Each structure stands twice: as structure tokens, then as C-alpha cells.
Amino acid sequence: MSREEEDHRFEREIDNWRIRRKDTNDRKSYDEVFDRQNLMRIYKLFTDGVIDRLDFPISTGKEGNIFRASTPKDELVAVKIYRTSTSTFGDMAKYVVGDPRFRGLTGRKRKLIYAWANKEFMNLKLFQNAGVRVPRPIMHVANIVIMEYVGDAVAPAKEMRNVRLDEPEAVARKILGYVKLAYRKVELVHSDLSEFNVLMLGDDPVIIDVGQAVVLGHPQAEEWLERDVKNMVRFFRKYDVKLDAAEELKEIRKK
């Protein structure tokens, strides 16, 4: 395929995404995601052979959109694109500015969003190095993070809140084990762990949305660790799994 044909294919694909969005809010969201700068970055991913097509949206959030994409080798990946124009990052600043890895970062919104995407990519690698099951990080460019797609050929994996767990105690123990691995091996706290940020791939939990994860040098790391553990205790209570937050925290922090 010639370069000109590639250009036309890319333009048609993006236009089709816009046309398919019938709902006004959806159209607005996709127009924001596919702004000029993002289109240039996505186009480079196409021309560099990183991705071959965008298959379908996985989720639309306040800060950005996630798409399933296919590579030229027909491998599936997830492409997370943070919006740089209308993202609601006011509350997110505290997770970046207080992180020693980003000391000196100014409060400019665009720089903050780029730092957030970089932080998510770095955190994915750290969690993976600790043995925590997260989407495998693949690539990071400005406000775009490419990672492993968690799901099958038909649909993405569901959030834990939307799945009926067959062995809830085993899942709870695995998640809390991941919290301990991250804390002890790479000194990282997820900081927003809940049933919304765990996907179930069969019987295995996969931790997602790690952009807000902070190192223990963050002044609120211990406070957020406690919140993470309490969220898990609360969620698994509906399955009559008896967990004690204080005991779990003691075990996580044990030297």
C-alpha cells in the first residue's frame, strides 16, 4: 500500500469513528480525543507500524478514552488516550505533584497530563517488576499509553464489580497479595484500588488504572494504602469473606 493510500485509509477510519458516534456526548468525546495533536500522534503510530487499526472503544472516562487496537501482526493491544483540552485533572494533581519522581513539575495542565501518562507507564512497569498482574506496558508517547489488551477477541474483561466471583476469598487473597508485593518490592501504593479498578480475566484479577499510584515517599502514601485495603475489605464483605483491615495492613507493612 502506498503512503497516499495509507493516508486516505487513516482519514477514513477516523471519520468512521466520528460518524458511528450517534449520541451527542459520544461525538463530543471523540472530537476531543481526535483533536489535531492526537490525530498526528495516532497517525504516527499507524505509519510506524505500532498499530494497524482501532477496533472499538473499551471505555470513555473523564480524563480520556481507551480503545482496543490491532497491530500489523493482528495482536490486540489497548490504546489509552488522555484528553489534553477538557480533562478534569484538578483532583489528579495531588497524585503527581506530591510524587518525588515528579518534583519541580509546574501546574500547567498540558504538562500535568503528559506527566500523568508517563507516570502510568512507569507505574505499570514497576507493578509488573514486583510480580503484580497488570496490563503489560508496551509504549508511551506524550498523552498516549499503549498496553496489553485484557480480554478476548469478542470483548474486554469485565470490572470485578460486574462479575459474580466463584471463589471470592481466593481472589481477595490474590489482590491483597499484590498490594503487599507492590509495597514491599517496589515501594508503590495503588492509591485508588477498588472493584472499579480490577478486571477479571477468568478467575484472575488484573489491576488497572495505575496512573495515580505513588511511591512511599509521597506524603499521603500510607493514608491511601489504608484506603485501598479498606476498599477491598468492604467489597468482599458482600461475599461474607472475613477480612480485618488492621491485620491486613500489619501484614503488608511487616518488615
C-alpha positions in Angstrom: 0.0 0.0 0.0 1.4 3.4 -1.0 1.9 6.3 1.5 -1.0 8.2 -0.1 -3.3 5.1 0.2 -2.2 4.8 3.9 -3.1 8.4 4.5 -6.6 8.0 3.0 -7.2 4.8 4.9 -6.3 6.5 8.2 -8.5 9.5 7.4 -11.5 7.2 6.5 -11.0 5.2 9.7 -11.0 8.3 12.0 -14.0 9.8 10.1 -15.9 6.5 10.5 -15.3 6.6 14.3 -16.8 10.1 14.4 -19.8 9.1 12.2 -20.5 6.0 14.3 -21.0 8.1 17.4 -24.7 8.9 17.2 -25.0 10.2 20.7 -24.1 13.9 21.2 -22.0 13.3 24.2 -20.2 10.5 22.5 -19.5 12.7 19.4 -18.2 15.4 21.7 -15.9 13.0 23.5 -14.5 11.6 20.3 -14.0 15.0 18.8 -11.9 15.9 21.9 -9.9 12.7 21.7 -9.3 13.1 17.9 -8.1 16.7 18.1 -5.3 17.7 15.7 -2.4 16.9 18.0 -3.8 13.5 18.9 -4.5 12.7 15.3 -0.9 13.4 14.4 0.3 11.1 17.2 -2.1 8.3 16.3 -1.2 8.7 12.7 2.5 8.2 13.6 1.6 5.0 15.5 -0.1 3.8 12.3 2.8 4.7 10.0 5.4 3.4 12.4 3.6 0.0 12.4 2.7 0.1 16.1 -1.0 -0.3 15.4 -2.9 -1.1 12.2 -6.4 -0.1 13.2 -8.6 0.9 16.1 -11.2 -1.8 16.7 -13.6 -0.5 19.2 -13.8 1.7 22.4 -13.2 -0.1 25.7 -14.2 2.8 27.9 -14.8 6.5 28.0 -13.7 8.3 31.1 -13.5 11.9 32.4 -9.8 12.1 31.6 -9.6 10.0 28.4 -10.7 7.1 26.2 -9.4 3.6 25.9 -9.6 1.7 22.6 -8.8 -1.8 21.6 -6.5 -1.8 18.6 -4.9 -4.4 16.4 -1.2 -4.4 15.4 0.0 -5.3 11.8 0.6 -8.8 13.2 -3.1 -9.0 14.4 -2.1 -8.8 18.0 -4.5 -7.0 20.3 -3.5 -4.0 22.4 -5.2 -1.3 24.4 -4.6 2.4 23.5 -5.3 4.9 26.2 -5.6 8.5 25.0 -5.7 11.2 27.6 -7.6 14.3 26.5 -5.5 17.5 26.7 -8.2 20.0 26.3 -11.1 19.1 28.6 -9.7 16.6 31.0 -10.8 17.1 34.7 -7.4 16.8 36.2 -7.9 19.1 39.2 -8.1 16.3 41.7 -5.4 14.3 40.0 -2.7 16.9 40.5 -2.1 15.8 44.1 -1.1 12.3 42.9 1.6 13.8 40.6 2.8 17.0 42.4 3.3 15.1 45.7 5.3 12.3 44.0 9.1 12.7 44.5 9.6 11.4 41.0 7.9 14.5 39.6 9.4 17.1 41.9 9.5 20.5 40.3 6.6 19.9 37.9 4.7 23.1 37.2 0.9 23.2 37.4 0.4 23.8 33.7 -2.4 21.5 32.6 -0.8 20.0 29.5 2.4 19.3 31.2 0.5 17.7 34.1 -1.4 15.4 31.6 1.8 14.4 29.9 3.4 13.6 33.3 0.3 11.6 34.3 0.6 9.4 31.2 4.3 9.0 31.8 3.6 8.1 35.4 1.0 5.5 34.4 3.5 3.9 32.1 6.3 3.9 34.8 3.9 2.5 37.4 2.8 -0.3 35.1 6.5 -1.3 34.7 7.1 -1.1 38.5 4.0 -3.2 39.3 5.0 -5.8 36.7 8.5 -5.9 38.1 7.0 -6.6 41.5 5.0 -9.5 40.2 1.7 -7.7 40.3 -0.7 -8.7 37.4 -1.3 -5.5 35.5 -1.6 -4.9 31.7 1.8 -5.3 30.2 3.2 -1.8 29.3 4.2 -1.5 25.6 4.8 2.1 24.7 4.2 5.7 25.9 4.0 8.8 23.7 3.1 12.2 25.2 -0.5 11.7 26.4 -0.9 8.1 24.9 -0.2 4.9 26.7 -0.2 1.6 24.8 -0.5 -1.6 26.9 -1.7 -5.2 26.8 -5.4 -5.6 26.0 -7.1 -7.6 28.8 -9.9 -9.6 27.3 -10.7 -11.9 24.4 -11.4 -11.5 20.7 -15.0 -10.6 21.4 -15.0 -8.3 24.4 -12.7 -6.8 27.1 -12.6 -8.3 30.5 -15.2 -7.0 32.9 -14.6 -5.0 36.1 -14.7 -7.0 39.2 -17.9 -5.2 40.4 -19.7 -6.6 37.4 -18.7 -10.3 37.8 -20.0 -12.9 40.2 -16.9 -14.5 41.8 -16.9 -18.2 42.2 -14.0 -18.2 44.7 -14.1 -14.7 46.2 -11.7 -15.5 49.1 -9.0 -16.7 46.7 -9.5 -13.5 44.6 -9.3 -11.3 47.7 -6.1 -13.0 48.9 -4.6 -12.6 45.5 -5.4 -8.9 45.3 -4.1 -8.2 48.8 -1.0 -10.2 48.0 -0.5 -7.9 45.0 -0.8 -4.9 47.4 1.9 -6.4 49.6 4.2 -7.2 46.7 4.0 -3.6 45.3 4.5 -2.1 48.8 7.5 -4.3 49.7 9.3 -4.9 46.4 8.9 -1.5 44.7 7.5 0.7 47.4 4.4 1.6 45.4 0.8 2.1 46.5 -2.1 2.0 44.0 -3.9 4.8 45.8 -7.3 4.1 44.2 -7.8 0.4 44.5 -11.5 -0.7 44.3 -13.8 -3.1 42.5 -13.8 -0.5 39.6 -10.1 -0.8 39.1 -9.8 -4.6 39.0 -10.6 -6.6 35.8 -11.4 -10.3 36.0 -9.7 -12.4 33.3 -11.3 -15.7 34.0 -10.6 -16.3 37.7 -7.6 -14.0 37.8 -7.7 -10.3 38.9 -5.8 -7.8 36.9 -5.1 -4.4 38.5 -5.7 -1.4 36.2 -5.7 2.4 36.2 -2.4 2.8 37.9 -1.7 6.4 36.9 -2.4 7.7 40.5 -0.1 5.1 42.1 2.5 6.8 44.3 5.8 5.8 45.8 6.2 5.6 49.6 7.9 9.0 49.5 4.6 10.6 48.8 3.2 12.3 52.0 -0.2 10.6 51.6 1.0 7.1 50.5 0.2 5.4 53.9 -3.2 7.1 54.1 -4.0 5.9 50.6 -2.7 2.4 51.3 -5.2 2.2 54.2 -8.0 3.3 51.9 -7.1 0.7 49.3 -7.2 -2.1 51.9 -10.4 -0.9 53.4 -12.0 -0.8 49.9 -11.1 -4.4 49.4 -12.4 -5.4 52.9 -15.7 -3.6 52.2 -16.2 -5.1 48.7 -15.5 -8.7 49.8 -17.8 -8.4 52.8 -20.8 -8.9 50.4 -19.3 -12.4 49.8 -19.0 -13.0 53.5 -15.2 -13.1 53.2 -14.0 -12.1 56.6 -11.1 -9.7 56.4 -9.7 -7.4 59.0 -8.2 -4.2 57.6 -5.9 -3.6 60.5 -4.5 -7.1 60.3 -4.0 -6.9 56.5 -2.2 -3.6 56.8 0.0 -5.0 59.5 0.9 -7.9 57.3 1.6 -5.6 54.3 3.9 -3.4 56.4 5.7 -6.1 58.2 9.5 -5.8 57.9 
